[in-house]
Amino acid sequence: MANSKYFLLPAGVPLALAPFLVLFELISYCFRALSLGIRLFANMMAGHSLVKISSEYVKSFEVEDKLMPSTWIVLRIDGRHFHQFSDKHEFKKPNDERALKLMNACAEAMFEEFPDLVFSYGVSDEYSFVFKKTTELYNRRSSKIVSMTVSFFTSVYVMKWKDFFPDKDLKSIPSFDARTVCYPSTKIVRDYLAWRQVDCHINNQYNTCFWKLIESGMTKSEAQNRLKGTQTQHKNEILFQLEVNHSDLPAIFRKGSCVFRGKVTE
């Protein structure tokens, strides 16, 4: 307090200069407070500005993956390493009805979760889902649609496992991959689904022959050689010889499964 009288006026200053020095000192202290405030504000905002600049810079590397508008989005989910998975869990060969019904249950759950689905077709460890043309699901971003749907499908598969295999525990984690394709017309979507069903028929006929030959006493290598180069009629003849009529097998084995909504306007 002893020096408080010299706060704006240093000691020994001539009286004539006192008014000017007081004014200069007052202005100096005001600007000092202003400059400190600006420095504090700059320090507070610098971090936020740097984060924003960095985030914009990093985002510039992301590739735009938005799917074409006004097209049917077909999402195909496939089991990953399901040959090993089915062997480990002792699925019936060539068809395990419980495993197929589990896949169908997962497809039904997909329709409950994603209202823009209109049709789906499944066979073995594969399911194709058709989204309506006008869907804006996840802003039609392919990566988002794939990641969210395949993770949901896999989660349902695990959760519903005991509903269909109460006598078996999961010995390994099931996994699926997925991809999206855009089709511009209903006809092309039908052609796609027809291709998948033809593939189902061909694979099921071959697998039925293969496993029936093994049941008859052949080794896997011998069965593969026996079926090499055979056409549909040849496989049917082999099955007849083994007292099997492929047409009498359950439709879920020969034709696959469909899950769809009752009414579609598009």
Secondary structure, 3 states (H helix, E strand, C coil): CCCHHHCCCCCCCCHHHHHHHHHHHHHHHHHHHHHHHHHHHHHHHHHHHHHHHHHHHHHCCCCCCECCCCCEEEEEEEECCHHHHHHHCCCCCCCCHHHHHHHHHHHHHHHHHCCCEEEEEEECCEEEEEECCCCCHHHHEHHHHHHHHHHHHHHHHHHCHHHHCCCCCCCCCCCEEEEEEEECCHHHHHHHHHHHHHHHHHHHHHHHHHHHHHHCCCCHHHHHHHHCCCCHHHHHHHHHHCCCCHHHCCHHHHCCEEEECCCCCC
